[in-house]
Amino acid sequence: MLQARAPRLWRRFRRRRLGMLSLAGLVLLAAVAVLRPVLASRLPIVCRYEGRLYFPGLVGVLRSVPFASAVVEESRPFSLPSFDVEKAVADSSFAVRALIPYDPLDYSSEVRARPSRQHWLGTDDLGRDVAARLVHGTAVSLKVGLGAMALAGLVGIVLGAWAGYAGGIVDVVVSRLIELVMCFPVFFLILAVMVWVEEPGVTHVVFVIGLTAWTPIARLMRAEMLRLRGSEFAVAARALGAGPVRVLVRHLLPNAMAPVAVTITFGVGHAILIEAGLSWLGFGVPPPAPSWGVMLRSAYDQIQSAPFLVYPPCVAIFVTVLMVNWLGEAVRDAADPRGESENLVPG
């Protein structure tokens, strides 16, 4: 049934222009996050050095991919801390530099420099290139948003489906657990947990947000299970000899995932905002990591002397969250069975 519904949902989704625009924008952001070693790095993409071709930028891209990093060797000597990359590039007969030839942690004497050809978005109070930090901050925000909601979705779907399908004491225990977690303000609960983390990082932020954002997903999944477990196709599956696990996984879960996917999509934007808020308060990704929240905090401290530093992280957070919300609305409209007929042209 899910295979039959997927093409119809995709056709309805494609007619939402804002949804398609948001999907394209988020795919572009994901590409920026993956390709950041060739977009913003002092290492060249490809360079001829001492008669040999080296690909330090491309190696950096492969090393940023989780499954490829284990089998990719470092591009020596470019990966050595003591190696003079600028001199090697200057002496090279052939070199292709990154679009932004700076690392996010490179310091310079040009402190709070205004946007120019050399530094497109200027430099911060420590002389670091803002454009390079913005590009590398994309990976942090997407990792937090997608990772946290993947964890929250896993916990919420498992607990909600189990409670709604099993009923009885299982339903009572899971429902009370959901209510218990919802009693605490999520942001302050996250702050309370992060205070106890000695050296917070991206992984800690992902786990803390993910383990506090699962309750609405679990409630919605439980409601869908209560609605679907007595449906005709579920009764027919049981009559044909299907066991409880097969009925749940093969028949109920696929038909309950559409509204849950909408909630998870909206949650990605919420997780990005929470990460920015935590980094602003100093409990998120620790400096000098190029997080948008860290950049915003640093820019706010310099707002009188360098107000132009505030705009890049603000615009990045606003546009990303806006696209995620537009995508969530498009998914919700496409999945709504009471939506417009497929023969109608959307206004």
C-alpha positions as CSV (number, residue, x, y, z in Angstrom):
1,M,0.0,0.0,0.0
2,L,2.9,2.3,0.8
3,Q,4.4,1.6,-2.7
4,A,1.1,2.6,-4.3
5,R,0.8,5.8,-2.2
6,A,4.3,7.1,-2.7
7,P,4.0,8.2,-6.4
8,R,0.7,9.9,-5.6
9,L,2.3,11.8,-2.7
10,W,5.2,12.8,-4.8
11,R,2.9,14.1,-7.5
12,R,1.0,16.2,-5.0
13,F,4.2,17.4,-3.4
14,R,5.7,18.5,-6.7
15,R,2.8,20.9,-7.3
16,R,3.8,22.9,-4.1
17,R,6.2,25.4,-5.5
18,L,7.5,26.6,-2.1
19,G,8.0,22.9,-1.1
20,M,10.0,22.1,-4.2
21,L,12.0,25.4,-3.8
22,S,12.7,24.5,-0.2
23,L,13.7,21.0,-1.1
24,A,16.1,22.3,-3.7
25,G,17.5,24.8,-1.2
26,L,18.1,22.2,1.5
27,V,19.7,19.8,-1.0
28,L,22.0,22.7,-1.9
29,L,22.8,23.3,1.8
30,A,23.6,19.6,2.2
31,A,25.9,19.8,-0.8
32,V,27.7,22.8,0.8
33,A,28.1,20.9,4.0
34,V,29.6,17.8,2.2
35,L,31.8,19.9,-0.2
36,R,33.0,22.4,2.4
37,P,36.7,21.2,2.1
38,V,36.7,22.3,-1.6
39,L,34.5,25.4,-1.0
40,A,36.3,27.0,2.0
41,S,39.8,25.7,2.8
42,R,43.4,26.9,2.6
43,L,44.2,23.5,1.0
44,P,44.1,23.4,-2.8
45,I,41.6,21.2,-4.5
46,V,44.4,19.8,-6.7
47,C,48.0,20.8,-6.8
48,R,51.2,19.7,-8.6
49,Y,54.0,19.6,-6.0
50,E,57.5,18.2,-6.6
51,G,56.4,16.6,-9.9
52,R,53.4,14.8,-8.4
53,L,49.7,15.6,-8.4
54,Y,48.0,15.9,-5.0
55,F,44.3,16.2,-4.3
56,P,44.1,17.5,-0.7
57,G,40.7,19.2,-1.1
58,L,39.0,16.1,-2.6
59,V,40.6,13.9,0.1
60,G,39.0,16.3,2.6
61,V,35.6,15.8,1.0
62,L,35.9,12.0,1.2
63,R,37.1,12.1,4.8
64,S,34.0,14.2,5.7
65,V,31.8,11.3,4.5
66,P,31.3,8.9,7.5
67,F,31.6,5.6,5.5
68,A,34.4,6.7,3.2
69,S,36.7,8.3,5.9
70,A,37.9,5.0,7.2
71,V,39.4,3.9,3.8
72,V,40.8,7.3,2.6
73,E,44.4,8.1,3.4
74,E,45.5,11.6,4.4
75,S,47.0,13.7,1.6
76,R,50.5,14.0,2.8
77,P,52.5,16.3,3.0
78,F,49.5,18.8,2.8
79,S,47.9,17.3,5.9
80,L,51.0,17.9,8.1
81,P,50.5,20.8,10.5
82,S,54.1,22.1,9.8
83,F,53.7,22.0,6.0
84,D,53.7,25.5,4.4
85,V,50.7,25.2,2.1
86,E,50.9,28.7,0.7
87,K,54.6,28.3,-0.3
88,A,53.8,24.9,-1.9
89,V,50.9,26.5,-3.9
90,A,53.1,29.5,-4.9
91,D,55.9,27.2,-6.2
92,S,53.5,24.9,-7.9
93,S,53.1,24.9,-11.7
94,F,49.5,24.0,-11.4
95,A,47.1,24.5,-8.5
96,V,43.3,24.9,-8.2
97,R,42.4,26.8,-5.0
98,A,39.1,26.5,-3.1
99,L,36.4,29.1,-3.8
100,I,37.2,30.7,-0.4
101,P,40.9,30.0,0.2
102,Y,40.7,30.2,4.0
103,D,40.1,27.7,6.8
104,P,37.4,28.6,9.4
105,L,40.1,28.7,12.1
106,D,42.7,30.7,10.2
107,Y,43.7,33.8,12.1
108,S,45.0,37.0,10.4
109,S,45.9,40.5,11.3
110,E,42.8,41.9,9.5
111,V,40.5,42.1,12.4
112,R,36.9,43.1,11.8
113,A,37.7,43.8,8.2
114,R,34.7,44.9,6.1
115,P,33.5,42.7,3.2
116,S,35.8,42.9,0.3
117,R,37.1,40.9,-2.7
118,Q,39.5,39.1,-0.4
119,H,37.1,38.4,2.4
120,W,33.5,38.3,0.9
121,L,31.7,38.7,4.3
122,G,34.6,40.3,6.2
123,T,36.5,39.0,9.1
124,D,35.6,38.6,12.8
125,D,37.3,40.0,15.9
126,L,40.0,37.4,15.6
127,G,40.7,37.9,11.9
128,R,38.9,34.7,10.8
129,D,37.1,34.7,7.5
130,V,33.3,34.9,8.1
131,A,32.4,33.3,4.8
132,A,34.6,30.2,5.5
133,R,33.1,29.9,9.0
134,L,29.6,30.2,7.6
135,V,30.2,27.4,5.0
136,H,31.6,25.1,7.7
137,G,28.8,26.0,10.1
138,T,26.3,24.6,7.6
139,A,27.6,21.1,8.4
140,V,27.1,21.7,12.2
141,S,23.6,22.9,11.8
142,L,22.5,20.2,9.4
143,K,24.2,17.5,11.5
144,V,22.4,18.7,14.6
145,G,19.0,19.1,12.9
146,L,19.0,15.9,11.0
147,G,20.8,13.8,13.7
148,A,18.6,15.0,16.6
149,M,15.4,14.4,14.7
150,A,16.6,11.0,13.5
151,L,17.1,10.0,17.1
152,A,13.9,11.6,18.2
153,G,12.0,9.9,15.4
154,L,13.4,6.5,16.2
155,V,12.5,6.8,19.9
156,G,9.1,8.3,19.3
157,I,8.1,5.9,16.5
158,V,9.1,2.8,18.5
159,L,7.5,3.9,21.8
160,G,4.4,5.3,20.2
161,A,3.8,2.3,17.9
162,W,4.3,-0.1,20.8
163,A,2.0,1.8,23.1
164,G,-0.8,2.2,20.5
165,Y,-0.7,-1.3,19.2
166,A,-0.2,-3.2,22.4
167,G,-2.5,-1.2,24.6
168,G,-3.1,-2.2,28.2
169,I,-0.3,-1.6,30.7
170,V,2.2,-0.8,28.0
171,D,0.0,2.0,26.8
172,V,-0.4,3.3,30.3
173,V,3.3,3.3,31.1
174,V,4.4,4.9,27.8
175,S,1.7,7.6,28.1
176,R,2.7,8.5,31.6
177,L,6.4,8.6,30.5
178,I,5.4,11.0,27.7
179,E,3.5,13.2,30.1
180,L,6.4,13.2,32.5
181,V,8.9,14.4,29.9
182,M,6.4,17.0,28.6
183,C,6.1,18.4,32.2
184,F,9.5,20.0,31.9
185,P,10.2,23.0,29.5
186,V,12.3,21.4,26.8
187,F,14.9,24.2,26.5
188,F,15.5,24.4,30.2
189,L,15.7,20.6,30.4
190,I,18.4,20.6,27.7
191,L,20.3,23.4,29.5
192,A,20.2,21.4,32.8
193,V,21.6,18.4,31.0
194,M,24.3,20.3,29.1
195,V,25.5,21.9,32.3
196,W,26.8,18.5,33.5
197,V,28.7,17.8,30.2
198,E,32.3,18.8,30.8
199,E,33.2,19.3,27.1
200,P,30.1,19.7,25.0
201,G,30.3,18.9,21.3
202,V,28.1,18.3,18.4
203,T,27.4,14.7,19.4
204,H,26.3,15.8,22.9
205,V,23.9,18.4,21.4
206,V,22.4,15.9,19.0
207,F,21.7,13.3,21.8
208,V,20.3,15.8,24.2
209,I,17.9,17.4,21.7
210,G,17.0,14.0,20.3
211,L,16.2,12.5,23.7
212,T,13.9,15.5,24.6
213,A,12.1,16.0,21.2
214,W,10.5,12.6,20.8
215,T,7.3,13.2,22.8
216,P,5.2,14.8,20.1
217,I,6.3,12.1,17.6
218,A,5.3,9.3,20.1
219,R,1.9,10.9,20.8
220,L,1.1,11.2,17.1
221,M,2.3,7.6,16.4
222,R,0.3,6.2,19.3
223,A,-2.9,8.0,18.0
224,E,-2.3,6.7,14.5
225,M,-1.9,3.1,15.9
226,L,-5.1,3.4,17.9
227,R,-6.9,4.5,14.7
228,L,-5.4,1.9,12.4
229,R,-5.2,-1.2,14.5
230,G,-8.9,-2.0,14.0
231,S,-9.0,-1.0,10.3
232,E,-10.1,-3.5,7.6
233,F,-6.7,-4.2,6.2
234,A,-5.2,-4.9,9.6
235,V,-8.1,-7.3,10.4
236,A,-7.7,-9.0,7.0
237,A,-3.9,-9.4,7.6
238,R,-4.6,-11.1,11.0
239,A,-7.2,-13.3,9.4
240,L,-4.7,-14.5,6.8
241,G,-2.3,-15.6,9.6
242,A,0.0,-12.6,9.9
243,G,1.6,-12.3,13.4
244,P,1.5,-9.1,15.5
245,V,5.0,-8.0,14.4
246,R,4.3,-8.4,10.7
247,V,0.9,-6.6,11.0
248,L,2.6,-3.7,12.9
249,V,5.7,-3.4,10.6
250,R,4.3,-4.4,7.3
251,H,0.8,-2.9,7.4
252,L,0.3,-0.3,10.2
253,L,3.6,1.6,10.3
254,P,3.7,2.5,6.6
255,N,0.2,3.9,6.8
256,A,1.0,5.9,9.9
257,M,4.3,7.4,8.7
258,A,2.9,10.3,6.6
259,P,1.7,12.5,9.5
260,V,4.7,11.5,11.6
261,A,7.1,12.5,8.8
262,V,5.5,16.0,8.9
263,T,6.2,16.3,12.6
264,I,9.8,15.2,12.1
265,T,10.3,17.6,9.3
266,F,9.2,20.6,11.4
267,G,11.4,19.3,14.2
268,V,14.5,19.7,12.1
269,G,14.1,23.5,12.1
270,H,13.3,23.5,15.8
271,A,16.5,21.5,16.5
272,I,18.6,24.0,14.5
273,L,17.1,26.9,16.5
274,I,17.8,25.1,19.8
275,E,21.4,24.5,18.8
276,A,21.8,28.1,17.9
277,G,20.3,29.1,21.3
278,L,22.6,26.7,23.2
279,S,25.7,28.0,21.4
280,W,24.6,31.6,22.0
281,L,24.4,30.8,25.8
282,G,27.7,28.9,25.7
283,F,26.3,25.4,26.3
284,G,26.2,24.2,22.7
285,V,29.1,23.6,20.3
286,P,32.2,25.1,22.0
287,P,34.2,27.9,20.4
288,P,36.2,28.1,18.2
289,A,34.0,25.6,16.2
290,P,32.3,27.4,13.3
291,S,28.7,27.1,14.5
292,W,26.1,29.6,13.4
293,G,25.1,30.2,17.0
294,V,28.7,30.7,18.1
295,M,29.2,33.2,15.2
296,L,26.0,35.1,16.2
297,R,27.2,35.3,19.9
298,S,30.6,36.6,18.8
299,A,29.0,39.1,16.3
300,Y,26.6,40.4,19.0
301,D,29.5,41.2,21.2
302,Q,31.0,43.3,18.3
303,I,27.7,44.9,17.2
304,Q,28.8,48.4,17.9
305,S,32.2,48.3,16.1
306,A,31.3,45.7,13.4
307,P,27.5,45.4,12.9
308,F,28.0,43.7,9.5
309,L,29.1,40.5,11.4
310,V,25.6,39.9,12.6
311,Y,23.9,39.5,9.3
312,P,25.5,36.3,7.9
313,P,24.6,33.9,10.7
314,C,21.2,35.6,11.2
315,V,20.3,35.2,7.5
316,A,21.7,31.6,7.4
317,I,19.6,30.5,10.4
318,F,16.5,32.3,9.2
319,V,16.6,31.0,5.6
320,T,17.4,27.4,6.7
321,V,14.6,27.3,9.3
322,L,12.2,28.9,6.8
323,M,12.9,26.4,4.1
324,V,12.5,23.5,6.6
325,N,9.1,24.9,7.6
326,W,8.0,25.4,4.0
327,L,9.1,21.8,3.3
328,G,7.1,20.6,6.3
329,E,4.0,22.4,5.1
330,A,4.3,21.0,1.6
331,V,4.7,17.4,3.0
332,R,1.7,18.0,5.3
333,D,-0.5,19.2,2.4
334,A,0.6,16.4,0.1
335,A,-0.1,13.8,2.8
336,D,-3.4,15.2,3.8
337,P,-6.1,12.8,2.4
338,R,-8.6,15.7,2.6
339,G,-6.5,17.8,0.4
340,E,-7.4,19.0,-3.0
341,S,-8.1,16.6,-5.9
342,E,-5.2,15.7,-8.0
343,N,-7.0,17.2,-11.0
344,L,-7.1,20.6,-9.5
345,V,-4.3,23.2,-10.3
346,P,-3.0,24.7,-7.0
347,G,-3.4,28.4,-6.7
